Amino acid sequence: MDTPTHRLAGLRESRRLVAATYATTAALAADLHDALATTRRLTRAVGAPAPPDTPRPRPTWDTHALRLAVASARLGLWTLDPVTGTHTRDATLNRLLGLAPVETTQPFDDFVARAHPDDRDRLRDVFARAARGGAPLVVEFRVVWPDGTVRWLRDQGDTMPRGGDRVLAGAVADVTDRKRLEDDLRGSRDRLEGTVRERTAELSAALDALEAEMGRRRELARRLQTAQEDERRRVARDLHDSAGQLLAGLSLAAKAAQSASTPTEAAARLDDVLRLADAAGRELHGLAVRLRPTALDDLGLAAALGQLVVEWAGRAGVPAEFQATGLGARRLPDEVETALYRVVQEALTNVAKHAGASAVAVTVGVTGHTATAVVEDDGRGFDPEGAGQGRLGLVGMRERVALVGGTLEVESSPGGGTMVIARVPRPGGPPSL
């Protein structure tokens, strides 16, 4: 698992590898510089090669000391005659090539053949340029030992006089450990860059999601405000069209009773007053129930929905069944009960307006950590994909459910009826999926 502690440890490891690589490279450069100087001294000490029949002179003490110093530094020495292509290697260099640690004289092509096939052309070109132009020679390449082992070598050399000619001479060091450190460093850097890219992508995605959520919430707030204004207009219209007219009629009936000339006429007018007052009371009660059903506060969701379904079936003339499961005596939070009640209320309103159904079933219940309300009808149905955004009722239901952390599903098809499913998580339970 990636944590800030793991990332800090990765950065520390990368810094350690960088420091180790720098230290190894600096030490190797110093060794090669000393070895090149030693090679020059050895070349001058040994001098031009004697004819084959001439016994080799016994090395002087200075020569022995130089050879011991180079051997202790594990640097291999070589000389190359550019004219004849003769390549002389000391014992250490042959050991670095995976061969027996003895001094040998071989054609230069034998040395090139020890290199990795992918590095041979480059190695040959570097030596050729040094031989032609007299420029210092620096090259890193791989060698393949007879047993298949692959090692990295760094070769550094220069031209120098020997007798009347000029030869190439140099020193070779094994830099396999440094290369491994570089590979480790490169791998750590690549992993770190990959982690940075992943985190950047995650942060970018999170930012995009946050901006989308903020936009969705702004749109939701706008729609809720619109819905509230629509609800206020509806209430005002209902008050004017129903209760207002009843109260106006009640006022006229009271004046008529007041102006009655006989007790019989006054009693008849008072009967009209009582009738209109009773109708106004029922209308105002119905309006209050639509605004906030008292049964929802007093008896709970199951009883309130049961009463709603019965009253709706009577008004719409459509048989409706109601079933409640898993609610028991424990009440859901007010905001959850209100949201589910309004969803069922709006779904039944849509059935009455659009479905042309002959039967409706309403189910509400609690399963595990989720409260669910389902309204199903056998009406004409519709295409949810094509009509979802255009049906303000569906938009309002989704918004109500979303405000309490729930989800709304609509399953329908032309001629196949409609099922509306609202799922809301109970407090302490997992989010609704």
CORSUL-V43960 format. One record per backbone hydrogen bond with DSSP energy under -0.5 kcal/mol. CO is the residue of the C=O (numbers start at 1). NH is the residue of the N-H. E is the energy in kcal/mol with one decimal. If there is no record, write none. Layout:
<<CO;NH;E> <CO;NH;E>>
//
This chain:
<<1;3;-0.6> <3;7;-2.5> <4;8;-2.4> <5;9;-2.3> <6;10;-2.3> <7;11;-2.2> <8;12;-2.4> <9;13;-2.3> <10;14;-2.4> <11;15;-2.5> <12;16;-2.3> <13;17;-2.4> <14;18;-2.3> <15;19;-2.7> <16;20;-2.6> <17;21;-2.6> <18;22;-2.7> <19;23;-2.5> <20;24;-2.7> <21;25;-2.8> <22;26;-2.7> <23;27;-2.4> <24;28;-2.5> <25;29;-2.8> <26;30;-2.2> <27;31;-2.5> <28;32;-3.0> <29;33;-2.4> <30;34;-2.4> <31;35;-2.8> <32;36;-2.7> <33;37;-1.9> <34;38;-2.4> <35;39;-3.0> <36;40;-2.1> <37;41;-2.1> <38;42;-3.0> <39;43;-2.8> <40;44;-2.3> <41;45;-2.5> <42;46;-3.2> <43;47;-2.5> <51;54;-1.8> <53;55;-0.5> <60;64;-2.2> <61;65;-2.6> <62;66;-2.2> <63;67;-2.5> <64;68;-2.6> <65;69;-2.2> <66;70;-2.4> <67;71;-2.6> <68;72;-2.4> <69;73;-1.3> <70;75;-1.9> <71;74;-1.5> <76;172;-2.9> <77;90;-2.2> <78;170;-2.1> <79;88;-2.6> <80;82;-0.8> <80;168;-2.6> <81;85;-2.8> <81;86;-0.5> <85;108;-2.4> <86;81;-2.3> <86;88;-0.5> <87;89;-0.5> <87;106;-2.9> <88;79;-1.7> <89;104;-2.3> <90;94;-2.0> <91;95;-2.0> <92;96;-2.3> <93;97;-1.3> <94;99;-3.2> <95;98;-1.6> <100;102;-2.5> <104;89;-2.9> <106;87;-3.3> <107;110;-1.4> <107;111;-0.9> <108;112;-2.1> <109;113;-2.3> <110;114;-0.7> <111;114;-0.9> <112;115;-1.5> <114;144;-2.5> <116;119;-2.1> <116;120;-0.9> <119;123;-2.3> <120;124;-2.6> <121;125;-2.2> <122;126;-2.2> <123;127;-1.9> <124;128;-2.2> <125;129;-2.4> <126;130;-2.0> <127;131;-2.4> <128;132;-2.1> <129;133;-2.8> <130;134;-1.8> <136;138;-0.5> <137;157;-2.6> <139;155;-3.3> <141;153;-3.1> <142;116;-2.7> <143;145;-0.6> <143;151;-2.2> <145;148;-2.3> <149;145;-3.3> <149;151;-0.5> <151;143;-2.7> <152;175;-2.1> <152;176;-0.6> <153;141;-2.3> <154;173;-2.1> <155;139;-2.3> <156;171;-2.5> <157;137;-3.1> <158;169;-2.4> <160;167;-2.7> <162;165;-1.9> <165;162;-3.1> <167;160;-2.4> <168;80;-3.1> <169;158;-2.5> <170;78;-1.9> <171;156;-2.4> <172;76;-2.8> <173;154;-2.6> <173;175;-0.6> <175;179;-2.5> <176;180;-2.4> <177;181;-2.3> <178;182;-2.7> <179;183;-2.8> <180;184;-2.9> <181;185;-3.0> <182;186;-3.1> <183;187;-3.0> <184;188;-2.9> <185;189;-2.9> <186;190;-2.9> <187;191;-2.8> <188;192;-2.7> <189;193;-3.1> <190;194;-2.7> <191;195;-2.8> <192;196;-2.7> <193;197;-2.7> <194;198;-2.8> <195;199;-3.0> <196;200;-2.9> <197;201;-2.8> <198;202;-2.9> <199;203;-3.1> <200;204;-2.7> <201;205;-2.8> <202;206;-2.9> <203;207;-2.8> <204;208;-2.6> <205;209;-2.8> <206;210;-2.6> <207;211;-2.8> <208;212;-2.7> <209;213;-2.7> <210;214;-2.9> <211;215;-2.5> <212;216;-2.7> <213;217;-2.8> <214;218;-2.5> <215;219;-2.5> <216;220;-2.7> <217;221;-3.0> <218;222;-2.3> <219;223;-2.6> <220;224;-2.8> <221;225;-2.3> <222;226;-2.2> <223;227;-3.1> <224;228;-2.8> <225;229;-2.3> <226;230;-2.5> <227;231;-2.5> <228;232;-2.5> <229;233;-2.4> <230;234;-2.4> <231;235;-2.6> <232;236;-2.7> <233;237;-2.5> <234;238;-2.8> <235;239;-2.7> <236;240;-2.2> <237;241;-3.4> <238;242;-2.5> <238;243;-1.0> <239;244;-3.8> <240;245;-0.5> <242;246;-2.6> <243;247;-2.8> <244;248;-2.2> <245;249;-2.7> <246;250;-2.6> <247;251;-2.3> <248;252;-2.2> <249;253;-2.6> <250;254;-2.3> <251;255;-2.2> <252;256;-2.4> <253;257;-2.3> <254;258;-2.1> <255;259;-2.0> <257;260;-1.0> <262;266;-2.3> <263;267;-2.5> <264;268;-2.0> <265;269;-2.3> <266;270;-2.5> <267;271;-2.0> <268;272;-1.7> <269;273;-2.1> <270;274;-2.7> <271;275;-2.4> <272;276;-2.6> <273;277;-2.6> <274;278;-2.6> <275;279;-2.3> <276;280;-2.7> <277;281;-2.3> <278;282;-2.3> <279;283;-2.4> <280;284;-2.7> <281;285;-2.4> <282;286;-2.7> <283;287;-2.4> <284;288;-2.5> <285;289;-2.5> <286;290;-2.3> <287;291;-2.0> <288;292;-2.9> <293;296;-0.7> <293;297;-0.9> <294;298;-2.7> <295;299;-2.8> <295;300;-1.4> <300;304;-2.1> <301;305;-2.8> <302;306;-2.3> <303;307;-2.4> <304;308;-2.4> <305;309;-2.8> <306;310;-2.0> <307;311;-2.5> <308;312;-2.8> <309;313;-2.6> <310;314;-1.9> <311;315;-2.2> <312;316;-3.3> <313;317;-1.7> <313;318;-0.7> <319;360;-1.8> <321;362;-2.8> <323;364;-2.2> <325;366;-1.4> <327;330;-0.6> <333;336;-0.6> <333;337;-2.6> <334;338;-2.8> <335;339;-1.9> <336;340;-2.5> <337;341;-2.5> <338;342;-2.7> <339;343;-2.1> <340;344;-2.3> <341;345;-2.6> <342;346;-2.8> <343;347;-2.7> <344;348;-2.5> <345;349;-2.0> <346;350;-2.4> <347;351;-2.1> <348;352;-2.4> <349;353;-2.0> <350;354;-3.0> <350;355;-0.8> <351;355;-1.1> <351;356;-0.9> <355;380;-2.6> <358;319;-0.5> <359;378;-1.3> <360;321;-2.5> <361;376;-2.7> <362;323;-2.1> <363;374;-3.2> <364;325;-2.2> <365;372;-3.1> <367;370;-2.0> <369;426;-3.2> <370;367;-2.7> <371;424;-2.8> <372;365;-2.4> <373;422;-2.8> <374;363;-2.7> <375;420;-2.7> <376;361;-2.6> <377;418;-1.2> <379;417;-1.0> <380;415;-5.4> <382;384;-0.8> <383;387;-1.7> <384;388;-1.6> <387;391;-1.4> <390;392;-0.9> <391;395;-2.0> <392;396;-2.9> <393;397;-2.2> <394;398;-2.5> <395;399;-2.3> <396;400;-2.3> <397;401;-2.4> <398;402;-2.6> <399;403;-1.8> <400;404;-0.6> <401;404;-1.0> <401;406;-2.7> <402;405;-1.8> <405;432;-0.7> <407;423;-2.6> <409;421;-2.9> <410;412;-0.6> <411;419;-2.7> <413;416;-2.8> <417;413;-1.1> <418;377;-2.4> <419;411;-3.0> <419;421;-0.5> <420;375;-2.2> <421;409;-2.9> <422;373;-2.2> <423;407;-2.4> <424;371;-3.2> <426;429;-2.2>>
//
